[in-house]
Amino acid sequence: MKDFEEIKRLWLNQSTEPVSSIDEIFVRINEQKKNYTSKLLTQTIAVAIALLFILTVWLTATFITWTSHLSMVIVICCLIYYCRIQVADYLKINKTAFLFKRPDEYISYLKDYKKSRFKLNTKTYQIYVILIGISLFLFAIEMYYILPFLLLLVYIILSIGWIVLCQLFFMKQYNKREGERLEEIINYLERISQQFL
Amino acid sequence: MKTKESLFKELFEKNSKIIYHLCYGYTGDGDSANDLMQETFIKVWQNLDRFRNQSQISTWVYRIAINTCLSFLRVEKRKATDEISDFILENTIEPISEKEEQVEQLYKCIAQLEENERIIITLVLDEVPYSEIAEISGITEGNLRVKIHRIKNKLTDIYNRYERF
């Protein structure tokens, strides 16, 4: 039988030491910095290539309807918006004042943050599907004038297929997976938040 | 005037052991504790210029460590609470001496406590002043003393129960 003071002596005399040295931490800091930079760079390059491609198509092709121009503008806006939220997200990581808050405040911040991210992601995804739908429809008007009927039919079927796939498969799958994860996280956070009251 | 690097080194030297114990007590596993300790100090480095001297710098570092632990279990939920004990029991690290075996045993016992109890008791065991623990955990000192009394009894009970077997 040991009393608490004996347990404390055992604890204070333990040889359990951190394995990491300060140099390892600096190595990780540099690695993280490199990762952020390369991720940002990859994203920016990917979006730049896509933008360049669309701009080339827009400038070189001779569209006969104004709807095609609008379609291009919508796609370009989607790409810029995507790039903007990605960059903002990277810059935000680990630079939050909430890290220094009391645990109960931090837990409540985490809960709100997770919920808002889920809402934002599902809303953004829905907006993406709607805008791509509109864009494909607007482009279909141009196709109606220039493509033979069979090819037009293929274009329409592929467009509808993509929208249906996004809406009924990808979106549902994402909502299900992320929804379950969110529920698990919220349950856990609610349980521990009770302990810090 | 200290440079950022020398201040960081000083913080690491003074606090890394306690932070490691805290993370180990919280996760019940040395590898995760090491990862969490590293993550804590990375956040400390990234935010060092934001420290405003409203509290002791150690309090600020402990808060980051605790919030990092809370976030970790949020992600690695499956290893948490009930399953954490099984995880530790299955852990095959061979204790070298009887004393180390006892320390190992003690970590197993701490892992059976509630999350906030693990945080409080590891800080108590590392002799962090009560006023600082109260500030870190955001509860009043009076409330903290009551909690500590209860956790001490709970931990002693669990430890002695283990020791009988």
Boltz contact constraints between the chains, C-beta under 6 A:
constraints:
  - contact:
      token1: [A, 1]
      token2: [B, 160]
      max_distance: 6.0
  - contact:
      token1: [A, 4]
      token2: [B, 152]
      max_distance: 6.0
  - contact:
      token1: [A, 4]
      token2: [B, 156]
      max_distance: 6.0
  - contact:
      token1: [A, 7]
      token2: [B, 159]
      max_distance: 6.0
  - contact:
      token1: [A, 8]
      token2: [B, 125]
      max_distance: 6.0
  - contact:
      token1: [A, 10]
      token2: [B, 102]
      max_distance: 6.0
  - contact:
      token1: [A, 11]
      token2: [B, 125]
      max_distance: 6.0
  - contact:
      token1: [A, 14]
      token2: [B, 103]
      max_distance: 6.0
  - contact:
      token1: [A, 18]
      token2: [B, 16]
      max_distance: 6.0
  - contact:
      token1: [A, 18]
      token2: [B, 20]
      max_distance: 6.0
  - contact:
      token1: [A, 18]
      token2: [B, 37]
      max_distance: 6.0
  - contact:
      token1: [A, 19]
      token2: [B, 34]
      max_distance: 6.0
  - contact:
      token1: [A, 20]
      token2: [B, 34]
      max_distance: 6.0
  - contact:
      token1: [A, 20]
      token2: [B, 38]
      max_distance: 6.0
  - contact:
      token1: [A, 22]
      token2: [B, 12]
      max_distance: 6.0
  - contact:
      token1: [A, 25]
      token2: [B, 38]
      max_distance: 6.0
  - contact:
      token1: [A, 25]
      token2: [B, 41]
      max_distance: 6.0
  - contact:
      token1: [A, 28]
      token2: [B, 38]
      max_distance: 6.0
  - contact:
      token1: [A, 28]
      token2: [B, 42]
      max_distance: 6.0
  - contact:
      token1: [A, 29]
      token2: [B, 42]
      max_distance: 6.0
  - contact:
      token1: [A, 29]
      token2: [B, 45]
      max_distance: 6.0
  - contact:
      token1: [A, 94]
      token2: [B, 43]
      max_distance: 6.0
  - contact:
      token1: [A, 94]
      token2: [B, 46]
      max_distance: 6.0
  - contact:
      token1: [A, 99]
      token2: [B, 43]
      max_distance: 6.0
  - contact:
      token1: [A, 99]
      token2: [B, 64]
      max_distance: 6.0
  - contact:
      token1: [A, 99]
      token2: [B, 67]
      max_distance: 6.0
  - contact:
      token1: [A, 100]
      token2: [B, 63]
      max_distance: 6.0
  - contact:
      token1: [A, 102]
      token2: [B, 138]
      max_distance: 6.0
  - contact:
      token1: [A, 103]
      token2: [B, 66]
      max_distance: 6.0
  - contact:
      token1: [A, 104]
      token2: [B, 138]
      max_distance: 6.0
  - contact:
      token1: [A, 106]
      token2: [B, 67]
      max_distance: 6.0
  - contact:
      token1: [A, 185]
      token2: [B, 74]
      max_distance: 6.0
  - contact:
      token1: [A, 188]
      token2: [B, 77]
      max_distance: 6.0
  - contact:
      token1: [A, 192]
      token2: [B, 115]
      max_distance: 6.0
  - contact:
      token1: [A, 195]
      token2: [B, 114]
      max_distance: 6.0
  - contact:
      token1: [A, 195]
      token2: [B, 115]
      max_distance: 6.0
  - contact:
      token1: [A, 195]
      token2: [B, 116]
      max_distance: 6.0
  - contact:
      token1: [A, 196]
      token2: [B, 116]
      max_distance: 6.0
